[in-house]
Structure formats: C-alpha cells, structure tokens
Amino acid sequence: MIRFEHVSKRYPNGRDALADVSFEIGAGEMVFLTGRSGAGKSTVLKLIALLERPSRGQVWVNGQSTAKLSSRRIARFRRGIGIVFQDHRLLQDRPVFDNVALPLMVADVSLRDLDRRVRAALDQVGLLGRERALPPELSVGEQQRVGIARAIVSKPPVLIADEPTGNLDAALAGEVIGLFRRFQEAGVTVLIATHDLARVGSVGCRELTLRDGVVVSAAAGSEEPLPVIVAVR
C-alpha cells in the first residue's frame, strides 16, 4: 500500500516539485504515474523510497509513515521496496548473479538461501542460465530484466519503476510491462513512472497524471490483452 496525504516537496533551490499531492494505491494494485518531464514523477518515487522526505504532508508505505522512521531504520524500510531504474545501474564488472544477489548480501541472507532466491528471480524474468554473464555481454532488454530480478529478489511487497521501458523498442517494452503485471497478479503493489502513454492505455491499469507537481487525473485504463512473455536474447 502507498498513500500520500497532502504532500508537498520544495527543494533547497526553491523549486516546488510537488504541491498538496494526495492519492492512494491499494495493496496488490498496479498503477502508472504519468506526466511530462519535470512534472514530479521522480520526486514521488524518491519519497516512496525515502531517498527524499516531504516538506509537508505524510507518506505511508507498507503501513508505515516515513515521517516516523529514524535514519537508522531506513535500510530495513527499503527492504520492503523493490526499485527498478531506467539505466539499470548494474555493476559492469560483476556477473549477473552478483548483481541480482546484492540486496540479499546486504541483508546477510545465508549463501544457500541466496543461491536459491537469485536463481528463482532470474527464472521469473527469463534469464536462468545467464548467471555468469557480465552486463556488457547482454542486450539492453536483458540488462533491464537483470535490474527487475534484483528488485524482486527480496520479495518486496512494493515495486516501483522509473521509466523501465524508456530505452526499449515496442516489443520489448510490452514484455517488460507484462512482467510487472505478473508480479501485480501475485499480490505485489506496482507503481510505474512512464511517459509511454500508448503503453499505459493498452494495459488497463489506473493512471495518475501529474502536471507541475499536482495530480490532475486518476483515470482507469482500457482492458486489452497483455503481450506474451518470452525470454529476451
């Protein structure tokens, strides 16, 4: 669950990124966050992940108010959130297995459990068997799938993504969105920031639209078939 209650965010340079934003995303719901560049989409994601704190208002994630979390509790809080970046942010000199395992290493998961969970995550995104490949050896679509596997390997109840299809062609973008839909159907709360309005309209999920830091629409999408998921090579 994600809830914003009258949230505003002003940065030190005086720019107001969000102004009195309120919305709620239910547990197990998949929502698209849309708007032009500079509308405030990335700020919303940063507030959810506690990379930033609001200037005013309350942000609730997984039943917790971020305002009540001390600095020493942030790391544990973030374990309940999977984050997918547009630029993947993979360690280029480390194999796929190590990249996906990173959140589990930080959490001191046992080696036996770590191995099992990494392979399960790679299987979910169609990359089982590519554990020893280095990121530069992978296609752009495969690199994005590694980033998704890393985000879900800890089995977080909330998954947020910042323009996850921005560097992909239409076919690969459809497959990636299909992956997110599968996670949502398994009970994960999914929020995807995107400018790909055509893709949003084809999936049939609710859309939150930001304009100049204000929510201007919370429309539902149309129901259409999802793309078939195939492994990207």
N, C-alpha and C positions, 0 to 999 in steps of 0.2 A: 504494500500500500504506500502511496505517495500523496501527501496533502500539503498544499501551500495556502496559508491563511494571511491575506493582506500583506504579501511580501514585496518589499522594495529593496533595491540594491543600488547604492551610489558608490562609485569607485573614487579613490583618492584624488583623481584629476578632476572630479566634479561631474563626471558623466553619469547620468541616471540610466542604468541598464534595464531595470525593471521598476514598474510603478504600480503598487497596490494589486499585485497578481494573486488571484485565488483560483484554485482548481483542485480536484481530487481524482486520483487514478486508483481504481479498486484492485484488490489482490487478484492476480491472475488475468488482469486486463492488458491488452496491447494498444498503445496509443502513439500516434505520430505527432511530433511537435514541429510545426512548420512556420515559415516566415522568411523574409529576406535577410541577407547578411546584415548583421548589426541589430536585428530585431530583439535579441535577448535569449536566443535558444541555448547558446553555450553557457550563458550565465545560469540558466535554470539547471542544466546538468551539473555544473560546478557546485551549486548549492545543495543538490541532492547528494553528491559525493563528498560533501564537506571540504571541498577544495577552496570554497569561499563561504562566508557567513553573511546572512542578510543584514542590511542596515536597519530594517524594520520588519515586523511580522514574524510568523512561525513557519518552519519547515518540518514536516513529520515524514519519516521514512521507517518502514517496518515497525510502526507503533512507537517510535522514539522521536522525541523532539530534539532536533540538532542543537537547539539553544541550551539544552541542559547537559550536553556532552562536554566534558573537560578534554583538554588536549591529549592527555594520556589514554583516553578511551576511544580516540578517533580511529586508530588502527583496527581495533576489534569491530567497530561500527562498519568500517569499509569492507570487512569480510562478507557482509551481507549484501554487497552490491557488486555486480559484475559490470565492468566498463569496457566498451569497445570503441576504439579510436579510428578515425578515418585513415590516419597514416600508419596504422598497425602498431608502431612503437615496439618493434621486435628487436631483440639483441642479435645483431647481424652475424656475430662470430660464435653464436651458440646454436646448437641444433634445435629443431622443432620441439623435441621432448623437453629440453631445459626451459625453453620459452613458456611452454604451457605449464610446466611444473612450478614456475616461480612463485605464484601465490601460496602453493602448498608448502614450499620450502620456508617461506616467511612465517607460516603458521606452525612450523615444526611438525608436520604430518610425518608419520613413520614411512620409511622407504617402501615397505611392502604396499601400504595403502596408497602412497604417492604413485607408484608404478601403475597400479590398477586404475586409479582415477584419471591419470593422464591418458592412458590408452582408451578408456571409456569416452573421454571428452573428444579425442581425435576420431574415434569411431562415429560419434554423433555428427561430426562435421565432414565426414567422408575422407579423412586423411590418415586413417590407420595404415601403417606400413611406411609412413614418411617420417617416422620419429627421428632418424639420424640426419635428415636433410638440413642444410643450412638455409636460412631465409632467402639469400640471393639466388639459390637454386630453384626457388618456387615462382610460380606465376603470381600476378597481382591478386587474382581470386583466391589462390591457395594461401597467400600471406594473410588475407583478410580472414580466412577460415581459421588460421592459427590464432589470430587475435581473438576470435569468438571462442575458440576452445579454451584459451587462457581465461577468458571472462567467466566461463561456466564451470570450470574445473572444480571450484569450491562449492558448487551447487547453491549459488546465492538466490534468495527469493526475489530479488530485484535486479533487472538487467537494463542498463542504459547504453545508448549508442549515439555517437556523434557523426553524422553523415557517413554511415557504414557502406553506402553504395556509391559514394561520390566519385570514386576512381574506377568504377566497373562499367562494362557495357550492359545493355538492357537484359540480356540473357542471364549473365552472372548476378546482376542486381536482383533479378527475380528469385534466383536460387537462394541468395543470402537472406532476403526478406522471408522466404519460405522457411528457412532455418529458425528465424526469430519466431515465426508463427508456431512452429513445432514446440519451442520452449514455452510459449504462452499457453499452448494447449496442455502442457504438462504442469501448469499452475504457476509459472514464473510471471511476475509483473514486468512488462516490457515497455520502455519509453524510447522512441527513436526520433532524434532530431534530423530533419531532412529538408532539402529544397526540391526533391523529386516529386512534384505534385501528381504527375501521371501515375507513378508507382503507388502513391498513397490512395488514389481513387480506385485502384484495381484490387485492393486487399480487403476493404470492407471493415476497417477499424476506425475508431473515433479519432478525430483530428483536432488538436489545439493549435490555433494560429495566433502568433504574436506579431504585433506591429508597434515599433518604437517602445518596446518594453511593456506593452499592455496586451492582455488576451482579448482578441476581437472576435473569435469564433471558436466554438466547440462542437463542430458538426460531426455526424456519423458518416462513414464512407459507404460505398455501394458494395454489395456482396457479389463477388465473382470468383471463379475457381483459382486456386493458388497454383504456381508452377510446380512441375515435378522436380523433386530434389535429386540431383545427380552429383557425383564427385567431380570436382574441377581439377583438371590436369594441365 
